[in-house]
C-alpha cells in the first residue's frame, strides 16, 4: 500500500497481518478528492486506524497533526512502524485504546479535531455507535468533517445530533459518508 499524494507520495506503508481491512487506494483517493483543502493544517483523528493509511495520507497532504487510534496489538505494531519509517512521530501519535475509551480520554485532555476518520470493522453497529459518541464528545470543532467508511449493508443515519450527512458514495461493498455540522439556521 502506497501514499497517494503529498510530501510522502509513493512511500510504502507496512502491511498489517490479520484483522485489518485496509482502505483501498481508489477509495482513499476519492475521500481526499471530496475533502480537498480541508486537510491542510487540520488536526486529524483516525479511529480504527489499522495501518494508519488515512491519518498518514492526511499528514502527507498537509495536516498539522494526527492522533491514530488502534487497539489491536499487531495493527498497533504496524501503525507505529509506519509512523517511524516515515519520520512522522512528531506529527502522528498512536493511541493504543479502543475507540470509545480513546474518545473519553481525548475529551478529558480537551483535544479538538477538524477532521475525523472512522473505519471500524464492518457489521456490529460500531460506525453508528462511534458517530453518536463523537456527537456528544466535545472533540469536534464547529467546522469539522467526519468521514465514516462502512459496509453498504450497514445504513448510517443522515443526521445525528447537529451533524448532517453531506455526501454518500459507494465503492463496491464500501460506502463513504461525509458529515458536517449544521449551522444555527439549519443550513450548512
ROVOVEX-828620 format. One record per residue (C-alpha): x, y, z; residue in three letters; residue number from 1. Coordinates in Angstrom, 1 decimal. Layout:
<pts>
X_Y_Z_ALA_NUM
...
</pts>
This chain:
<pts>
0.0_0.0_0.0_UNK_1
1.4_3.4_-1.0_UNK_2
0.8_7.0_0.0_UNK_3
-1.2_8.5_-2.9_UNK_4
-0.2_12.2_-2.8_UNK_5
1.6_15.0_-0.9_UNK_6
5.0_15.1_0.6_UNK_7
5.2_11.4_1.2_UNK_8
3.7_10.4_-2.2_UNK_9
4.8_6.9_-3.3_UNK_10
6.2_5.9_0.1_UNK_11
5.1_2.4_1.1_UNK_12
3.1_1.6_4.3_UNK_13
4.0_-1.7_6.1_UNK_14
1.0_-4.1_5.9_UNK_15
-0.7_-5.5_9.0_UNK_16
-1.5_-9.2_9.1_UNK_17
-4.8_-10.4_10.3_UNK_18
-7.9_-8.5_11.2_UNK_19
-7.5_-5.2_9.3_UNK_20
-9.2_-4.3_6.1_UNK_21
-7.1_-1.5_4.6_UNK_22
-8.9_1.2_2.7_UNK_23
-8.4_0.6_-1.0_UNK_24
-6.3_3.2_-2.9_UNK_25
-9.2_4.2_-5.1_UNK_26
-11.4_4.8_-2.0_UNK_27
-8.7_6.8_-0.3_UNK_28
-8.2_8.8_-3.5_UNK_29
-11.9_9.5_-3.6_UNK_30
-12.1_10.5_0.1_UNK_31
-9.3_13.0_-0.3_UNK_32
-10.8_14.4_-3.5_UNK_33
-14.0_15.1_-1.6_UNK_34
-12.1_16.7_1.3_UNK_35
-9.9_18.9_-0.9_UNK_36
-8.1_21.6_1.0_UNK_37
-10.0_20.8_4.3_UNK_38
-7.0_18.6_5.1_UNK_39
-4.4_21.4_5.1_UNK_40
-3.4_22.3_8.7_UNK_41
-6.1_20.1_10.1_UNK_42
-6.0_18.4_13.5_UNK_43
-6.9_14.8_12.5_UNK_44
-8.4_11.9_14.5_UNK_45
-8.2_8.5_12.8_UNK_46
-10.3_6.0_14.7_UNK_47
-9.8_2.2_14.0_UNK_48
-6.6_3.3_12.2_UNK_49
-5.2_-0.1_11.3_UNK_50
-2.1_0.6_9.3_UNK_51
-2.7_4.4_9.7_UNK_52
-3.3_4.9_6.0_UNK_53
-5.9_7.6_6.3_UNK_54
-4.2_9.6_9.1_UNK_55
-0.8_9.2_7.4_UNK_56
-2.2_10.3_4.0_UNK_57
-3.6_13.4_5.8_UNK_58
-0.2_14.2_7.2_UNK_59
1.3_13.7_3.7_UNK_60
-1.2_16.2_2.3_UNK_61
-0.5_18.9_4.9_UNK_62
-2.5_18.1_8.0_UNK_63
-0.8_19.7_11.1_UNK_64
-1.1_16.6_13.4_UNK_65
-2.9_13.3_13.7_UNK_66
-4.0_11.0_16.5_UNK_67
-4.3_7.4_15.3_UNK_68
-6.4_5.2_17.5_UNK_69
-5.9_1.4_17.3_UNK_70
-6.2_-1.3_20.0_UNK_71
-5.3_-4.5_18.1_UNK_72
-1.7_-5.3_19.1_UNK_73
-0.5_-6.4_15.6_UNK_74
-2.1_-3.5_13.9_UNK_75
-0.7_-1.1_16.5_UNK_76
2.8_-2.5_15.9_UNK_77
2.4_-1.9_12.2_UNK_78
1.0_1.6_12.7_UNK_79
3.9_2.6_15.0_UNK_80
6.4_1.1_12.4_UNK_81
4.7_3.2_9.7_UNK_82
4.9_6.4_11.7_UNK_83
8.6_5.7_12.5_UNK_84
9.6_4.7_9.0_UNK_85
8.0_7.8_7.5_UNK_86
9.5_10.1_10.2_UNK_87
6.1_11.2_11.4_UNK_88
6.5_10.6_15.2_UNK_89
6.4_14.3_15.8_UNK_90
3.1_14.9_14.0_UNK_91
1.4_11.5_14.3_UNK_92
0.6_9.9_17.6_UNK_93
-0.5_6.3_18.0_UNK_94
-3.1_5.8_20.8_UNK_95
-3.4_2.2_21.9_UNK_96
-7.0_2.2_23.1_UNK_97
-10.4_1.0_21.9_UNK_98
-12.2_3.9_20.1_UNK_99
-14.7_4.6_22.8_UNK_100
-12.1_4.8_25.5_UNK_101
-9.9_7.0_23.3_UNK_102
-12.8_9.4_22.8_UNK_103
-13.2_9.7_26.5_UNK_104
-9.5_10.2_27.1_UNK_105
-9.1_12.8_24.4_UNK_106
-12.2_14.7_25.7_UNK_107
-10.6_14.7_29.2_UNK_108
-7.5_16.1_27.6_UNK_109
-9.7_18.8_25.9_UNK_110
-8.4_17.9_22.4_UNK_111
-10.3_19.3_19.4_UNK_112
-10.3_18.0_15.8_UNK_113
-11.0_19.4_12.4_UNK_114
-11.2_16.1_10.6_UNK_115
-12.2_12.6_11.9_UNK_116
-11.9_9.3_10.0_UNK_117
-13.7_6.2_11.2_UNK_118
-13.4_2.9_9.6_UNK_119
-14.5_0.2_12.1_UNK_120
-14.8_-3.5_11.3_UNK_121
-17.9_-4.0_9.2_UNK_122
-21.1_-5.2_10.9_UNK_123
-21.8_-4.9_14.6_UNK_124
-23.0_-1.3_14.5_UNK_125
-19.7_0.3_15.5_UNK_126
-19.9_3.0_12.9_UNK_127
-23.2_4.4_14.1_UNK_128
-22.2_4.0_17.8_UNK_129
-19.0_5.8_17.2_UNK_130
-20.8_8.6_15.3_UNK_131
-23.2_9.0_18.3_UNK_132
-20.3_9.1_20.7_UNK_133
-18.5_11.7_18.7_UNK_134
-21.6_13.9_18.6_UNK_135
-21.6_14.2_22.4_UNK_136
-17.9_14.2_23.0_UNK_137
-17.0_17.8_22.6_UNK_138
-14.0_16.8_20.4_UNK_139
-15.3_18.3_17.2_UNK_140
-14.6_21.9_16.2_UNK_141
-17.7_23.6_14.6_UNK_142
-16.3_23.3_11.1_UNK_143
-15.2_19.7_11.5_UNK_144
-15.8_17.0_8.9_UNK_145
-16.4_13.4_9.8_UNK_146
-15.6_10.7_7.2_UNK_147
-17.3_7.3_8.0_UNK_148
-16.3_4.3_6.0_UNK_149
-18.8_1.4_6.3_UNK_150
-20.3_-1.6_4.5_UNK_151
-23.1_-0.8_2.0_UNK_152
-25.2_-3.4_4.0_UNK_153
-25.0_-1.0_7.0_UNK_154
-27.1_2.1_6.8_UNK_155
-25.9_5.1_8.7_UNK_156
-28.2_7.9_9.7_UNK_157
-28.5_11.0_7.5_UNK_158
-28.4_13.1_10.7_UNK_159
-27.1_12.6_14.2_UNK_160
-27.1_15.3_16.8_UNK_161
-26.1_18.5_15.0_UNK_162
-24.4_16.6_12.2_UNK_163
-25.8_16.2_8.7_UNK_164
-24.6_13.8_6.0_UNK_165
-23.3_15.8_3.1_UNK_166
-22.1_13.1_0.8_UNK_167
-22.6_9.3_0.5_UNK_168
-20.6_7.5_-2.1_UNK_169
-20.4_3.7_-2.9_UNK_170
-17.3_1.8_-4.0_UNK_171
-18.1_-1.9_-4.3_UNK_172
-19.0_-3.1_-0.8_UNK_173
-17.7_0.1_0.8_UNK_174
-19.7_3.3_1.4_UNK_175
-18.2_6.6_2.5_UNK_176
-20.4_9.1_4.3_UNK_177
-19.1_12.6_5.0_UNK_178
-20.8_14.6_7.7_UNK_179
-20.7_18.3_8.5_UNK_180
-22.3_20.3_11.4_UNK_181
-25.4_22.2_10.7_UNK_182
-25.4_25.9_11.3_UNK_183
-27.8_27.7_13.7_UNK_184
-30.1_28.5_10.8_UNK_185
-30.5_24.8_9.9_UNK_186
-28.3_25.0_6.8_UNK_187
-24.7_24.2_6.2_UNK_188
</pts>
